[in-house]
């Protein structure tokens, strides 16, 4: 044992002596010439990369902590947690954090680091749209097709027209420099007409209205409206990105061809490839998850190359997923837990970093902001309620349905982000529309309670009368 210890220590000593001797001799060698610049760059990249990674970890910690805390606080006041997470993004941006602690804000969220957050947020949005596509239930549409088509399309057409008319008054002062009126008007129409299907579904679930006639109608109308609005947005993006009539027509043909290939080509092949045993398995295998992720990425890449946005391919990939043996439910739990906890808060923070409420300085800007909120609410809530009343629903349920369809939430922020990236929306109108999205979403719960109380009051007064 003693001999082995001596041998071990002698080996270490000899190895250290050899290393020191070689280093001593190597220091006397001439410096390399042409490769010195590359070596210097490689040496400098290490600390910079470590600094970037450290900053990213700090950003993620700040975003997650603030998002979870704000989401919890909003649930305490009767709002969905996702609304609190949306507000958290605004709080972390230049509108509050940048005002209260400008030095800390510049240290945590420097301009040069926003590229990484943008990429992560885009991945999160694509995963979110994939889960939204899996939640789209065609059976709801079939059961209530007459009411759904009329109400959902009215809830899009009426606010869309009002948005285009509003754009005529705002274009000269609030459109981004160089943006054409057509693109600006089309995006203003989209911003007025979108409904947040996931937030609406969560509100109905929390209030126990999912299985009621009102809840079923709202889910159906929101599903039909969602698909219609995002289809319109896809065509708008294709129009904006295309040059000339020929480019626009070619983009539309590519979109239609891609949709047909996904529905009649990829969907049956995917079902046969996965097989009944994989679909029925309680725990999804790695091979199954890899297949799903490949389909998702290929669909997102295809729509991005076509000239629309990757999220449209992600949404369509979700709609073609097999729906047997609760496969969509099991897959949705896997993906949604990851995207909603980590990636979506990053998207909200990125939107908040772009939102500069301080740009609205003066009563004129805030008057325009209030007018935008009023037009959006009147077009969406009023248009839905009037149309629903003509289909035979009572005024109470019609107004409740209008309040639900007026929920914009995350879907609105996604559309606004696209408009901002395309150089159509200026920072001022972008901030106004973000405020509008938050306000209309937060109005949903109180309005539902108000209309329900009106029913209770009338029911209590009728026996007395």
MOKA-V882751 format. One record per pair of residues at least 6 apart in sequence whose C-alpha atoms are under 7 Angstrom apart, sorted by the first residue. I is the first residue (numbers start at 1). J is the second residue. Records with the same first field share a line. If there is no record, write none. Layout:
I=J + J
This chain:
55=108
59=108
63=345 + 346 + 349
64=342 + 345
66=88
67=85 + 88 + 345
70=84 + 85 + 88
71=81 + 82 + 83 + 84 + 85
72=81
74=80 + 81 + 84
75=81
79=442 + 445
80=203
85=345 + 348
86=348
89=348 + 349 + 350 + 351 + 352
90=349 + 352 + 355
91=97
92=349 + 352 + 353
93=352 + 353 + 355
94=353 + 356
95=356 + 357 + 358
97=105
98=105
117=346 + 350
118=350
120=343
121=343 + 344 + 346 + 347
124=339 + 343 + 344
125=311 + 344
126=310 + 311 + 314
127=314 + 339
128=336 + 339
129=311 + 314 + 315
130=314 + 315 + 317 + 318
131=318 + 332 + 336
132=315
133=315 + 316 + 318 + 319
134=318 + 319 + 321 + 328
136=223 + 319
140=220
141=148 + 220
147=391
148=217 + 220 + 221 + 224
149=224
151=221 + 384 + 387 + 388
152=221 + 222 + 224 + 225
153=225
154=383 + 384 + 387
155=193 + 380 + 383 + 384
156=193 + 225
158=379 + 383
159=189 + 192 + 193 + 376 + 379 + 380
160=189 + 190 + 192 + 193
161=189
162=379
163=188 + 189 + 192
164=185 + 186 + 188 + 189
167=184 + 185 + 188
171=181
174=426 + 428 + 429
175=184 + 424 + 425 + 426
176=423 + 424 + 425 + 426
179=423 + 424
183=240 + 424
184=424
186=236
187=419
190=233
191=412
192=376
193=380
194=226 + 229 + 408 + 412
195=222 + 226 + 405 + 406 + 407 + 408 + 411
196=407 + 408 + 409 + 410 + 411
197=222 + 223 + 226
199=409
200=404 + 407
201=219
204=210 + 215
209=215
210=216
214=397
218=401
222=405
234=308
235=252
237=308
238=248 + 251 + 307 + 308
239=248
241=307
242=248
251=306 + 307
254=306
263=320
267=320 + 321
271=322
274=288
279=324 + 325 + 327
280=325
295=317
296=314 + 317
299=313 + 314 + 317
300=310 + 311 + 312 + 313 + 314
301=310
302=313
303=309 + 310 + 312 + 313
304=310
321=328
322=328
355=430 + 431
356=431
357=431
359=428
360=366 + 428
369=432
373=436
377=406 + 440
380=402 + 405 + 406
381=402 + 403 + 405 + 406
382=402
384=402
385=398 + 399 + 401 + 402
388=398
389=395 + 398
396=451
400=448 + 451
403=444 + 447 + 448
404=444
406=440
407=440 + 441 + 444
408=437 + 440 + 441
409=437 + 438 + 441
412=437
413=434
416=430
419=425
